[in-house]
Structures are given as structure tokens and as C-alpha cells.
Amino acid sequence: MYRVTGRTRRGPGGPRIQRAGAPGAVAGKPTGRPVPPVVLALRRLPQPRLTGLGAGLFASAVMLTLGFLDRLLLDGSPVVYGLLFLPVSALTALWVRAADLVTAPIAVPIAFAVGVVPIAGGTGGFGGQAMAVVTALAVHAGWLYGGTLVAGLIASVRKVREMGRRQHLVRTAAASAPAAGGASAGSSAGASPVAGEAPGAGGRGPASGGRTPRRRPVG
């Protein structure tokens, strides 16, 4: 498939032909900026849409699993647990659906508290374990605030983009409505007959204003 894009100086009036879809086929249209590799890698990730409850369960299950793995492999390293908490917070805010964005910064701290139970190192019964969890949350509050901040920022950006997309759709619909109304009015006006003109004007019939000739009897 070829497209004529303009004339060149190689010959008098000689058209220049390029393949459609080739680079620079559309004159004057920028080709766009190259997409960074990080953005391409993020686009390849799955894009599920979790509800608020689903996002909370996802974050809690992942952090609990990471807590057990951290205890088994690294003897409960809080630094590793905190570093792993940051991407889990980001994924939770990215995968929650737009209607439940407000639940992402709430579900993330709960997931951190659930996952810190295996590495808290409490002894004794339920009271001792609860005190160990509270102590671990107080000591490692920096990671908790950091993950919550990451989830809050991502949720805020997504909310702003969603609001901008909705406003763009509303403006587009409002701009296309008058154009559609004018086109329909013009088509109806063109289809209506001219006032004072009979359907058979210029035709051969009673509506043309002439008399019908009478036939004389033969014989």
C-alpha cells in the first residue's frame, strides 16, 4: 500500500511515494518519544483489578508468607522484611480497582502487622506474642510509614488520572452533542419539500395544473 505525500525537486511535478506505515509517512506528525524500559517492564506485568477486600487479603497473605520465609531463611531479618514490604504496597495500590482506591493505604498497614507476627520473636502465650508484635511495629515504624506512603501516593496519582479521564470524556460528549444536533437538523430541512411546490410539479398529472385530454369515441 502506497501513499503520495508530496512533490520533490527530482523532477517537474514528480510525486514522492512512501509506504503507508513507514517512518515519516505522515507529514508533520511527530513520531513520539521512546518509551523507557522501566515503563515497558511495568506494562508487561499483570493488571488485575482487586476489590478493597481482595486487595487487603492479597497484601496480608503475601506479607505473612514473606514473614515465614524471612524467619526460616534469614532468622527474621527486619530489614529484608521492610524492603519486601515496599513493592507489596506498590502492587496493592496498583492492582486495586479505581472504585476502592481509598482502601489501599488502609489495607497495607494491616498487612504489615499480619506479616510481622512470624518475625516478632515473642515468647509465652497470647499476651507475650501480642506484646512482641506491638514492640516490632513500634521499632520498625519507618518501614510501615514508608510502605503506607508509597501506597498512598500511587492511589492518589491513579485517582487524579481517573478524574481527568472522566472530565475529558464529559467534554468530548458535550462537544459532539451540538455537532450531531446540527447535522440532524440540516438533514431534516433538506428532506422537507419546498413550500408551495406540489409533489408532481413539472410532472404529468393532475397536480401539474394542466387538463387531462378527453378521448373521443371511435365509430
Secondary structure by P-SEA (a helix, b strand, c coil): cccccccccccccbbbbbccccccccccccccccccaaaaaaaacbbbbbcaaaaaaaaaaaaaaaaaaaaacccccaaaaaaaaaaaaaaaaaacccccccaaaaaaaaaaaaaacccccccccaaaaaaaaaaaaaaaaaaaaaaaaaaaaaaaaaaaaaaaaaaaaaaaaaaaaaaaaaaaaaaaaaaccccccccccccccccccbbbbbbcccc
